[in-house]
Amino acid sequence: MTAASAGPRAATTTASVPARVLARGPHTRTVLAPVVFGLVVVGLWQLLVVALGIEPFLIPAPSAIAQQLLANAGSVLAGSLRTGTNALVGLLVGTVVGVLAAVAANAWPVLDRLGAPLVAALSVMPIVALAPVLYTMYGADVETARQLVAALAVLIPVYLNTLRGLRQVRPVHRDLMRAHAATTRQQQLVVTLPTAAPYLFTGLRIASSLAVISALVGEYFGGPVGGLGKSITSAASSSDYALAWAYVLGAIVLGLVFYCTALAVEAWSTRHRPS
């Protein structure tokens, strides 16, 4: 092969990182489409509020929200850290308990049958009813109630998805491992856990958003001042609606951070698996 014929192929295979990132393809369209759509929605929102003279208590203009967000960036960041910490603690606790409970229910089916009514009760328990009770139990001056609310919201989707994943292993695969004299631990590591991993991460993606929502809702019913939920209610009660929406925007960004982090953990954990 001559150098002239090898040149174009070498240039193609050794494209620089920026060239690969900026190249047009499905990933670029996936990112570009929602960004363009979001900008169009915000532009129409601003236009309609100004043209129709909509009052701020109905919906403020995006420009007013952005102004309040910049003016109170420190307060929004502090509230996001407070709410994010509670959501993170709840997410970690709920995930660990949910995975352990799913493993136990899969190993001993009697536990699954005994725990089914409890799981059903927890899945339909409203946060608005649970938060005041927990504040009464643990006190309104600590974050324990908010963290428990987030953990209980996370527990159910993680438990159900993990348990379903653990039960997806085909009997022929277990028989094959036994035929090769694999131990129970080896069967779990080689067959059971890799099969259940996609289901676990599906539950984790759902739970990441639920943790933030539950921590926010828990802040409406008391507890220490400083979270995003408490800041939203304070701003709304003071008729500062643009500031309230700025805190709402902070909550949206916080939820996106949790969700994207869950996606990143899933991508990193499954990076060696074939697509």
N, C-alpha and C positions, 0 to 999 in steps of 0.2 A: 504494500500500500504506500502510495506516495504521500509526501508531506502536504501537498495541496489538497488531496482528497481527505486526509485525516484532519485538516485544520477545522472545517466547519463542524465535524462531529465533536472534536475536542472542545470547541467553543460552546457547543450545545450542552455537553455533559459537565462542563466546569463553569456554569453560569454563576455569577456572584450572588450572594445572599439577597441584596436589595432587588436584583433583577428577578429572583424567584418570588420574593414577597410581593413585588409590585406587578408581577405578570398577571394578565387577565385570566381568570379561571373561576371555578365554582366558589372558591373561598373568598375571592374578591367580591363577587356578586352577593355572597351571603352577608358580608359585612356592609357593603355599600347600599344595598336595597333598604334595610331598616333605617340606616342613617338618613338617607334621602327622604324616606317616608316620614320620619320624625321631624325633620326640618320643615317639610310641607305642612304637617299638622300644626306645628308651633306657629308658622307664619299665618295660616288661616285663623288660628286661635287669636293671635294679636290683631289681625285685620277685623275680625268680627266683633271683638270687644270694643275696639276704637270706633268702628263704623256704627254699631248699634247702641253705643253708650251703655253697655252692660255695667251694672253696679258691682263694686268689688266684693260685696257680701254674697253675690251669686257666683261670680268667678272673676278673679283679678286677671289683669293682662300679664302675659309672660315677661314683659319688660319690668313690671313692678315686682314680680316674683324674683327675677334675676337681681334687681337692685337690692332687695331685702336680703337675698342670699349672700351677696358680696359684702353688705354692711354687717351681717351677723354670721360671717363665715366661721369665726371662732366658736360661737355658741352652737352652731349646727354641727361642727366637728366634735365638740365635747359631748353633745347629746348622742351623736352617732357612736362614739366610743363607749358611752355608758350602755346604750341599748345593744350595741354589737357585742360587748362583753357578756351581758346576760344571755343573749341569743347563742353565743359561742359555747358558753358553759352548758346551757340546756341542750345544744346540739350534740356535744361530746357525751354528756351523761346519757341522753336518750338513745344515742347510737350504740354505746357500749352495752347498756341494759337490753336494748332491743335485739342486738346480735346474740348476746349470751342467752336470752330467753328463747330465741329462735333455735339455737343449737340444742338447748335442752329439750325443747318441744319436739324437735326432729329425732333426737336420740331416744326419748321416752314419750311415745304417743299419748300416754295417759295424762301427761302434763298439758298437752295441747287440748285435750278434751276438757280437762278441769279448768284451764285458763281461758277457754273460748268465751264464756259469759263475761269475764272481767275485761277481755280485750274489746268485746262489743260495747260494754258500758263506757270504757274509756274513749272509744272512737266517737261516741255521740255526746260526750260530756261537753257542754258549752264553756268556753273560757270565761265568759262574762259571769258565769255562776261560780266558777272555781276560784278565780283570783281573789274575791273578797274573803272567801273562807280561808285561803292560805295566808292572807294578810292578818287575819284574826289569830291564826295558829302561830305564825312566826314573827309577827310584829310588822309594823309599817315602816320601821326605820332601817330595815335590811333588804338586800336584794334577793333573798332566798325564795320568796314567793314567785317573783318574776322568772327566776331560773327554773323553778319546778314547773311552772306553767309551760315554758318552752320545752322542757325535757319531756313532759307528758304528750305534748303535741308531736314531738319528733318520734317518740317511742313506737307509736302504732304503725306508721308507714314503713319504718325500718324493720320492725318485727315481721309484719306480714310479707313484705317483699323478700326478706332474707329467708324466711321459712319456706316460701314458695320456691326460691332458688335451690335450697337444700334438697328439696323433693324432686328436682328435675333430673337427677342422676338416673340413668337407665340401668336396669338390673344387669344387663349384659356387660356393662362397664365394671360393675362391682364384681361380677363373676370372673371377669378377666383378671382383675387385680388379685382376687383370691387364688386364681389358678397360678399366678406368678408368686404366690406365697407372700404377698404384701401384707404388712401389719395394718392395724386399724388406723394408726397415725398416718402411715403412708397413703392409705386410701383417702383419708380426709384431705391431705395436702395435694395429692395428684389429681383426684377426680372431683370430690365433693366441693371443696372451696372454689376452684376455678369455674365450676359450673354455676355456683351461686353468686359469683362476683358481679355479673351484670345486673342481677336482680337487686343485690345490695346497693349498688351505685344508683339504680333507679330510685330506690327508696331514699337514698341520701340526697339526691337532687330535689325530690319533693320536700324532704324534711328541712333542707337548708332554707327554703322560703318560709316554711311554716314556723321555724324557730324565730325568725325576725318578726313575722306577723304576731306570733303569740307574745313575744317580749313587748312589742308595741301596745297590744291590747291590754296586757297586764299592767302597764303604766297608767292606764286611764282610771284605775280604781284605787290609787294610793301609792304609798311607797316613797322612797327618797326622790327629791326633785333633781332634775337634770337630764332625764332621758328624752328621746324624741317624742314619745307619746305624751308625756306630761307637758312638753314645750308646745306641742300642737294645741292641746286643750287650753293652755294659758293664753296663747296668742289669739285663738278664736274667741275666748271669753272677753278679751280686751278689744275685740273688733278689729284687730290687726290681721286682716285676712291674707294679705300678701305675705306676711311673715309666717303665718300658719302654713301656707302653701310652700314656702321655702323649706320649712321643716319636713313637710310631706315629700318634697323632692329629695331631701337628705335621706329619708327612709327608703325611697325607691332606689337610690344609689346603693344604700347599705344592703338591700335585698339582692341587687344585682351582683354585688361583690361576693356575697355568700354563695349565690348560685354559680357564678363563674368559677369560684374557688372549688366548689364541688365538681364541676366539669373538669377543671385542671387536675384535680386529684385522680379522677377516673381516667383521664388521658394518660397521666403518668403511670398509673398502676397497670394499665393494659397496653403499654407501649410496645411490649414484645409479643403481643398476641396478634395473629393474622387477622386482617380486616375481613 
